[in-house]
Amino acid sequence: MNKRITLLPGDGIGPEVIGSAVKVLKYVIEKFGVEFEFVEMPIGGASYDKYGTPLTDETLQTCYDSDAVLLGAVGGYKWENLEHSLKPEAALLKLRKSLGLFANIRPAKVYPSLADASSLKKEIVEGTNFVVFRELTGGIYFGQPRGYTEEKGWNTMVYTREEIERIAKMAFEAAIKRKGMVTSVDKANVLEVSQFWRKVVGDVSKDYPMVQLKNMYIDNAAMQIVRDPRQFDVILTSNLFGDILSDISGMITGSLGMLPSASIGTKYALYEPVHGSAPDIAGQNIANPIAAISSAAMMLEYSFDMSKASELIIDAINRALQEGYRTADIGNEGDKIVGTKEITNVIMSKFEEIYNEQALGVFTL
Ligand SMILES: NC(=O)c1ccc[n+]([C@@H]2O[C@H](COP(=O)([O-])OP(=O)(O)OC[C@H]3O[C@@H](n4cnc5c(N)ncnc54)[C@H](O)[C@@H]3O)[C@@H](O)[C@H]2O)c1
C-alpha cells in the first residue's frame, strides 16, 4: 500500500500539532509495515503571506491527488482585518466545498481519567463513547429559496434521497464495527423533510439487519445526550441538527484540545482537530496534540481501513492519560504536566508498550 497524504499544517498551533500527529503516524505505519508518502502544502495565513491567497491552486490540486488530507488549523490576529475572501478561514470553507465532503464525523469519547474534566457529573459521562455523523453539504444551510426582507426571513430545508442514503450507509457501516446501534435524529413530528429523512433511513436500514435503528426527535436527543450519553453508539443526523449535537457531544467530553474530526466525501477525505489555531499559545510547545493525533487515527480507520492501528493509537493516548501525563489545558495539581513534544513521545512509548504486549499475547484489548 503506497498512499499519499497531504499535510496542511496551517497557522498558530497547527504546525505543532500536525508535527506531533505525523510523528506518531510515521511510527505506527512503520510498525504495520505500510508506506505513506507525505506532501506538505501551505494553507490559511501561512499561504496568504507567501502567495497572497489563503488557498492556492497547487494546494487544492495536491489535495485532489491525495488519498487523504490532514489539516491543522487556520487563522490568527495577523489576518483578522483582511477582506473576507482573503481570510485564512475562507480557505477552509473553499477546501471543504471543493472536496465535496458530505459527511462530518465527530467522536464523543470520554477517556476514563478525564471524566472529571466534563461539565457533567463523572458518573454520568464515564464510559461515554459515541460518534456523530452529520450531513454536511445539504439541508437548510444550502436550500433554496432563502433570503429576507424588512418584513420576513426564510430558508428551505430540503434533502434528496441520494443525500440521505449516502450518509446513512456510512453511519450503518460504522455501527457494524462498533456496538451495532444507529440513532437517527430528526423532527419528524413537525417537518415533512424529516418524515422523508426517517423513511429513507428506514429503507437503508433494511440492508443492515444486524444494526439496531432507533429514531429520536432532535429536542429529545439533545436532552438524552446530557442525561445519559452512554446510551448512544452512532448518531446520524442532518446538517442543522448535527451542527448543534456535535458541539454538545464534544463539550461533554472535556477539552477542545482532545476533539478530532473527519469530513468525508465520495472521493476525498479531510481530517482535522476541532479546535482553531490558538494564537494565544502558538510556538510555546504547550498545545495539546491529542485532537490532531486522534484525527490521524481516524484517518487510518476511515481512509485506509487500518482499524487496529487506529485503535492502538487511542489506547496509547488512554494509557498516557491514565498514567497522569497531561498538557497544561487538561492538567490539574498532581498531574505530570508536559509539553506538546513530550506528550507525543509518551504516547509513542505507550503505543510501543501495548503493541509489544499484544504481540506477546500478554494483553488483549
Ligand atoms: N478549523 C479551524 O481551522 C478553526 C476552527 C476554529 C477557529 N479557527 C480560527 O482560530 C483562531 C483562534 O480562534 P479561537 O480562539 O476562537 O478558537 P481556538 O480553538 O483556536 O482557541 C480557543 C481556546 O482554546 C485553547 N486551545 C485550542 N486548542 C488547543 C489545544 N490543542 N491545546 C491547548 N489549548 C487549546 C486556546 O488556547 C484558546 O484559549 C481564529 O482565527 C479562528 O478563526 C480556526
The ligand as an ORCA input file, in Angstrom:
! r2SCAN-3c Opt
* xyz 0 1
  N     -10.729     24.658     11.874
  C     -10.056     25.769     12.038
  O      -9.009     25.973     11.448
  C     -10.546     26.782     13.027
  C     -11.569     26.465     13.930
  C     -11.912     27.425     14.891
  C     -11.278     28.659     14.907
  N     -10.307     28.920     13.965
  C      -9.534     30.179     13.989
  O      -8.561     30.057     15.029
  C      -8.296     31.358     15.575
  C      -8.483     31.329     17.086
  O      -9.865     31.048     17.348
  P     -10.477     30.797     18.800
  O      -9.572     31.407     19.816
  O     -11.884     31.206     18.752
  O     -10.507     29.205     18.963
  P      -9.317     28.208     19.321
  O      -9.882     26.830     19.234
  O      -8.125     28.466     18.488
  O      -8.925     28.523     20.842
  C      -9.890     28.627     21.906
  C      -9.162     28.426     23.253
  O      -8.803     27.053     23.389
  C      -7.401     26.905     23.528
  N      -6.995     25.759     22.693
  C      -7.452     25.441     21.462
  N      -6.839     24.351     21.011
  C      -5.980     23.959     21.968
  C      -5.051     22.889     22.076
  N      -4.878     21.988     21.099
  N      -4.306     22.811     23.212
  C      -4.475     23.676     24.215
  N      -5.342     24.709     24.180
  C      -6.081     24.855     23.059
  C      -6.791     28.197     23.012
  O      -5.546     28.464     23.625
  C      -7.864     29.207     23.349
  O      -7.690     29.645     24.673
  C      -9.251     32.327     14.855
  O      -8.557     32.943     13.817
  C     -10.344     31.410     14.317
  O     -10.972     31.924     13.181
  C      -9.920     28.011     13.056
*
